[in-house]
């Protein structure tokens, strides 16, 4: 009988020391966390657009911030501008589920079409918005983007032409950045 009590006591101590078999170890990763994105450096104008598609649709704010030039300008259809700082405020809301205009929260972004039209060309000196950047290039792209609104049966669609301006800002090796965009899309 003593042996039985001793065996029961040892099993009880062993079980208590091991903890619950279903609880993870302290500091154990559950596997649900995504590793931080690796922000790619674009070595060509075409690569900057590939990276743009990935980080914008992937809602990777830090990579998007690194992809844009500090001189970034978004030229709206009405001729007004958003600068780098304003673009980061907007992107933060879109990428991180924060209510923006009309209290919409974007839950997903898809880029179905990002098709180049023509070839990259040097930005002319008389370009009203980007002519002061002699090393920049521009190229129109046909775009179709969808922004899924959380909690609503609503998708905002951006379709039409956007002119992208890029520039190599690297010193020792190529590092292309998006200098700006000119919105020529359809609708408001």
Secondary structure per residue as TSV (DSSP state, phi and psi in degrees):
chain	resnum	aa	ss	phi	psi
A	1	X	-	360.0	-39.5
A	2	X	H	-61.2	-37.6
A	3	X	H	-63.0	-39.4
A	4	X	H	-63.1	-46.4
A	5	X	H	-63.7	-39.4
A	6	X	H	-65.2	-43.6
A	7	X	H	-63.5	-43.9
A	8	X	H	-61.9	-44.3
A	9	X	H	-61.3	-44.4
A	10	X	H	-63.9	-42.7
A	11	X	H	-63.4	-41.8
A	12	X	H	-62.4	-43.7
A	13	X	H	-65.1	-43.5
A	14	X	H	-63.2	-41.9
A	15	X	H	-66.6	-43.6
A	16	X	H	-64.3	-38.2
A	17	X	H	-69.6	-30.8
A	18	X	H	-82.2	-18.0
A	19	X	-	78.6	-177.5
A	20	X	-	-71.9	136.3
A	21	X	T	-70.7	-14.3
A	22	X	T	-97.0	-9.0
A	23	X	S	-91.1	138.6
A	24	X	-	-70.8	155.3
A	25	X	-	-63.3	153.5
A	26	X	T	-59.9	133.9
A	27	X	T	78.3	0.4
A	28	X	-	-73.1	133.9
A	29	X	-	-77.8	132.7
A	30	X	-	-79.1	-10.9
A	31	X	S	87.1	-3.9
A	32	X	-	-85.3	-17.6
A	33	X	S	-81.0	135.9
A	34	X	-	-84.4	141.1
A	35	X	-	-66.9	152.8
A	36	X	-	-62.2	142.8
A	37	X	-	-65.7	147.7
A	38	X	-	-92.0	116.6
A	39	X	-	-82.1	116.4
A	40	X	-	-79.7	145.3
A	41	X	-	-94.2	129.2
A	42	X	B	-86.7	125.5
A	43	X	S	-95.6	-8.1
A	44	X	S	-140.6	167.0
A	45	X	H	-63.0	-39.9
A	46	X	H	-65.1	-38.9
A	47	X	H	-65.0	-35.0
A	48	X	H	-62.0	-32.5
A	49	X	H	-74.9	-35.1
A	50	X	H	-64.0	-44.0
A	51	X	H	-65.8	-40.9
A	52	X	H	-55.3	-49.4
A	53	X	H	-57.5	-44.4
A	54	X	H	-66.2	-49.3
A	55	X	H	-77.1	-31.2
A	56	X	H	-72.9	-49.3
A	57	X	H	-68.8	-30.8
A	58	X	T	-81.4	-5.0
A	59	X	T	55.6	48.8
A	60	X	-	-101.4	91.7
A	61	X	H	-60.6	-46.1
A	62	X	H	-62.0	-41.8
A	63	X	H	-68.6	-37.8
A	64	X	H	-63.1	-42.4
A	65	X	H	-59.0	-42.1
A	66	X	H	-72.2	-24.0
A	67	X	H	-77.8	-26.8
A	68	X	E	-89.9	142.5
A	69	X	E	-67.8	148.5
A	70	X	E	-65.1	-17.5
A	71	X	E	-90.5	8.0
A	72	X	E	-53.0	138.0
A	73	X	E	-139.0	132.9
A	74	X	E	-105.7	117.0
A	75	X	E	-94.5	112.9
A	76	X	-	-76.5	164.3
A	77	X	T	-62.4	-28.5
A	78	X	T	-84.3	3.2
A	79	X	S	90.9	-4.7
A	80	X	-	-84.3	169.5
A	81	X	E	-126.4	152.0
A	82	X	E	-118.8	134.6
A	83	X	E	-95.7	-174.3
A	84	X	H	-56.5	-47.7
A	85	X	H	-62.4	-43.6
A	86	X	H	-65.1	-40.8
A	87	X	H	-61.1	-37.7
A	88	X	H	-68.5	-36.7
A	89	X	H	-64.6	-45.2
A	90	X	H	-64.0	-47.7
A	91	X	H	-62.3	-39.3
A	92	X	H	-58.1	-44.1
A	93	X	H	-64.9	-47.1
A	94	X	H	-65.3	-40.8
A	95	X	H	-82.7	-23.1
A	96	X	T	-114.8	17.8
A	97	X	T	66.8	35.8
A	98	X	-	-102.9	135.9
A	99	X	-	-59.8	134.4
A	100	X	-	-117.3	-141.7
A	101	X	G	-57.0	139.4
A	102	X	G	59.6	20.3
A	103	X	G	58.9	24.6
A	104	X	-	-77.3	139.4
A	105	X	-	-115.6	121.5
A	106	X	E	-83.9	125.6
A	107	X	E	-104.0	-15.3
A	108	X	E	-160.8	146.9
A	109	X	E	-128.4	129.1
A	110	X	E	-123.4	143.2
A	111	X	E	-116.9	100.4
A	112	X	E	-81.2	-34.3
A	113	X	E	-132.9	130.0
A	114	X	E	-148.7	71.8
A	115	X	E	-103.7	123.4
A	116	X	E	-67.5	146.5
A	117	X	E	-118.5	110.4
A	118	X	E	82.3	-153.8
A	119	X	E	-122.4	165.6
A	120	X	E	-65.7	135.9
A	121	X	E	-128.5	151.9
A	122	X	E	-65.4	139.5
A	123	X	-	-71.8	125.3
A	124	X	-	-67.5	148.8
A	125	X	T	-61.2	-25.5
A	126	X	T	-92.4	8.3
A	127	X	-	-61.9	125.1
A	128	X	T	-64.8	-21.9
A	129	X	T	-111.5	-30.6
A	130	X	T	-126.6	9.3
A	131	X	T	-65.3	-18.5
A	132	X	T	-81.0	4.0
A	133	X	-	-118.9	83.9
A	134	X	T	-63.1	-20.3
A	135	X	T	-90.6	0.5
A	136	X	-	-83.6	160.9
A	137	X	E	-131.0	157.6
A	138	X	E	-135.2	158.9
A	139	X	E	-162.6	129.7
A	140	X	E	-74.4	146.4
A	141	X	E	-130.6	135.8
A	142	X	E	-81.5	130.0
A	143	X	E	-126.4	150.9
A	144	X	E	-143.5	108.8
A	145	X	E	-121.4	145.7
A	146	X	E	-125.7	135.0
A	147	X	E	-118.0	108.4
A	148	X	E	-80.6	127.3
A	149	X	E	-94.4	125.1
A	150	X	T	-67.5	137.2
A	151	X	T	77.5	3.0
A	152	X	T	-132.4	156.7
A	153	X	T	-91.6	66.8
A	154	X	E	-143.5	133.6
A	155	X	E	-128.6	124.6
A	156	X	E	-88.4	133.2
A	157	X	E	-117.3	131.6
A	158	X	E	-114.2	120.2
A	159	X	E	-141.5	146.0
A	160	X	E	132.4	-150.5
A	161	X	E	-105.7	136.4
A	162	X	E	-128.9	129.0
A	163	X	E	-92.8	122.0
A	164	X	E	-100.0	138.8
A	165	X	E	-116.5	130.5
A	166	X	E	-129.6	161.6
A	167	X	E	-155.9	140.6
A	168	X	E	-80.2	114.7
A	169	X	-	-107.0	9.6
A	170	X	-	-73.1	151.7
A	171	X	S	-104.9	-49.7
A	172	X	S	-95.0	-28.3
A	173	X	S	-145.7	160.3
A	174	X	-	-59.1	138.8
A	175	X	-	-149.8	85.4
A	176	X	E	-76.1	138.3
A	177	X	E	-126.5	156.7
A	178	X	E	-83.8	117.8
A	179	X	E	-82.0	-33.0
A	180	X	E	179.7	176.4
A	181	X	E	-140.6	144.4
A	182	X	E	-116.9	118.6
A	183	X	E	-80.6	115.5
A	184	X	E	-123.1	25.1
A	185	X	E	-73.1	170.4
A	186	X	S	-86.6	140.5
A	187	X	-	84.6	-166.0
A	188	X	-	-99.9	360.0
